Amino acid sequence: MGEATTAISACVITLNEADRIEDCLESLSWCDDILVVDSHSTDATRKLSEEHGARVIERDWPGHVAQKEFAVREARHDWVLCIDADERISAELRDEIEALRKRDLAEHAGWQMPRLSSYLGHWIRHGSWHPDRKLRLFDRRRGHWTGRDPHDRVEVEGSVGRFSGKLLHHPYRSFADHLATIDRYTTTMAQGLRAADRRARL
């Protein structure tokens, strides 16, 4: 008899990511199921995702946490690997996960991976940007997405293991894109504070 292998679903949320989604999905090609939840992109995101074998669900944008939690619920398998369109699973991290899921992935409720970010063509290996560990592989029966938009995180009931292979991150297309992201995120945070009836103070 062959070794039992734990099935893994990959989950990605998107909005107009045609320039980045292919590299993301190619890094997930070894997963048993790939789900893209798209917020009505007007570019080729859906077409490219389907060409790379992903299931695509179109859904209005409810916020980062809610959209990622929806994707987790719609996944075909209980073990889910959640990354963003600007992230890629490195070959080293893929090999670690592949080896472990043939043995005992479930020894922990979730697994962290160090995220290595690139800024304007340079890898940042110091400060708060590295190793920037992210819990992205977990058993949805023992974990869920939480946090305050746009800063989401996964919480699990149980122990957390660690990988050494990198989650590669390309957050900004340009300096202008960086500024636009700051503007977008601060607006989202302000809206969240207003919804919670919290007021800013100087």
C-alpha positions in Angstrom: 0.0 0.0 0.0 1.2 3.6 -0.8 1.6 6.3 1.8 -1.5 8.2 2.8 -1.1 11.9 1.8 -3.0 14.7 3.5 -5.0 16.6 0.8 -4.5 20.4 0.8 -6.6 23.1 -0.7 -5.0 26.4 -1.7 -7.0 29.6 -1.2 -6.3 32.9 -2.9 -8.5 36.1 -2.9 -8.1 38.5 -5.8 -9.1 41.8 -7.4 -7.4 42.8 -10.6 -4.3 40.7 -10.1 -3.7 39.7 -13.7 -0.1 40.8 -13.6 0.7 38.7 -10.5 -1.7 35.8 -10.3 0.1 33.4 -12.7 3.3 33.3 -10.6 1.2 32.8 -7.5 -0.8 29.9 -8.9 2.2 28.2 -10.5 3.7 28.1 -7.0 0.6 26.3 -5.8 0.3 23.8 -8.7 1.2 20.8 -6.5 -1.9 21.4 -4.2 -4.9 19.1 -4.6 -7.4 21.9 -5.0 -6.9 25.6 -5.9 -9.7 28.1 -5.1 -9.6 31.7 -6.2 -12.3 34.0 -4.7 -12.4 37.0 -7.0 -14.2 40.3 -6.3 -15.3 41.0 -9.9 -12.0 41.8 -11.5 -12.2 43.8 -14.7 -8.9 42.5 -16.0 -7.8 38.9 -17.0 -7.6 37.6 -13.4 -10.4 35.1 -13.7 -9.3 33.8 -17.2 -5.7 33.3 -16.1 -6.8 31.6 -12.9 -8.9 29.1 -14.7 -6.2 28.5 -17.2 -4.0 27.5 -14.3 -6.5 25.0 -13.1 -8.1 27.0 -10.3 -11.8 27.0 -9.4 -13.0 30.6 -9.4 -15.9 32.0 -7.3 -17.0 35.5 -8.0 -18.1 37.3 -4.8 -18.7 40.9 -3.7 -15.9 42.3 -1.4 -17.0 42.0 2.3 -13.5 42.8 3.8 -10.2 40.9 4.1 -11.2 38.7 7.0 -14.7 37.7 5.8 -13.5 37.0 2.2 -10.6 34.8 3.4 -12.9 32.9 5.8 -15.4 32.4 3.0 -12.6 30.9 0.8 -11.7 28.5 3.7 -15.3 27.3 4.0 -15.5 26.7 0.2 -12.3 24.7 0.0 -12.7 21.0 -0.8 -10.3 19.8 1.9 -9.9 20.5 5.6 -6.2 21.4 5.4 -6.0 24.8 3.7 -3.0 26.9 2.5 -3.9 30.5 2.2 -1.7 33.0 0.4 -2.2 36.4 -1.3 -1.8 37.0 -5.0 1.4 38.9 -4.3 2.9 35.9 -2.5 4.6 32.7 -3.8 5.5 29.4 -2.2 9.2 28.9 -2.6 10.5 25.5 -3.9 12.1 24.9 -0.4 8.8 25.5 1.4 6.9 23.4 -1.1 9.3 20.5 -0.5 8.9 20.8 3.2 5.1 20.7 3.0 5.1 17.8 0.5 7.4 15.7 2.8 5.4 16.5 5.9 2.0 15.7 4.5 3.1 12.2 3.7 3.9 11.7 7.4 2.0 13.7 10.0 0.9 17.2 9.0 -1.8 16.9 11.8 0.7 16.8 14.6 0.0 20.6 14.8 -3.2 22.5 14.2 -1.4 24.9 12.0 2.0 25.8 10.5 4.0 29.0 10.3 6.3 30.0 7.5 8.9 32.8 7.4 7.9 35.5 4.9 10.6 37.1 2.9 9.5 40.4 1.2 10.9 42.2 -1.8 10.9 46.0 -2.0 11.6 47.6 -5.3 13.7 44.6 -6.4 15.6 44.1 -3.1 14.9 41.3 -0.6 14.5 42.7 2.9 16.3 40.5 5.5 16.2 42.6 8.6 13.9 44.6 10.9 10.2 43.8 11.3 10.0 42.6 7.7 11.9 39.4 8.3 11.4 36.7 9.3 7.8 38.0 9.6 6.4 34.5 10.3 2.9 33.9 9.0 0.5 31.1 9.9 -0.9 30.1 6.5 -1.3 26.3 6.5 -3.9 25.0 9.0 -6.7 22.6 9.7 -9.9 24.6 9.2 -11.6 22.3 11.8 -9.3 23.8 14.4 -8.6 27.3 13.0 -10.1 30.4 11.3 -9.3 33.8 10.0 -9.7 36.8 12.4 -8.3 40.3 13.0 -9.3 43.8 12.1 -9.4 44.7 8.4 -7.0 45.1 6.7 -4.7 43.3 9.1 -6.0 39.7 9.2 -4.5 36.7 10.9 -5.2 33.0 11.5 -5.9 31.7 15.0 -5.9 27.9 15.7 -6.9 25.7 18.7 -3.8 23.7 19.3 0.0 23.8 18.7 1.7 25.5 15.8 4.7 24.1 13.9 7.3 26.0 12.0 8.7 25.6 8.5 12.1 27.0 7.4 11.3 27.4 3.7 10.2 30.9 2.7 6.9 32.4 1.7 8.0 34.9 -0.9 6.3 38.3 -0.9 6.1 41.0 -3.6 3.8 43.6 -2.0 4.3 46.7 -4.1 4.6 47.0 -7.9 6.2 50.5 -7.5 6.7 53.3 -5.0 3.4 54.8 -6.2 1.7 51.5 -5.6 3.1 51.5 -2.0 1.6 55.0 -1.4 -1.7 53.9 -2.8 -1.8 50.9 -0.6 -1.1 53.0 2.5 -4.0 55.3 1.5 -6.3 52.3 0.9 -5.4 50.6 4.2 -5.7 53.6 6.4 -9.1 54.3 4.9 -10.2 50.7 5.7 -8.8 51.0 9.2 -10.6 54.3 9.8 -13.9 52.9 8.6 -13.5 49.9 11.0 -12.9 52.3 13.9 -16.0 54.3 13.0 -18.0 51.1 12.7 -16.8 50.2 16.2 -17.8 53.7 17.4 -14.1 54.5 18.3 -12.9 58.0 17.7 -9.3 59.1 16.8 -7.5 61.4 19.2 -4.6 63.8 18.6 
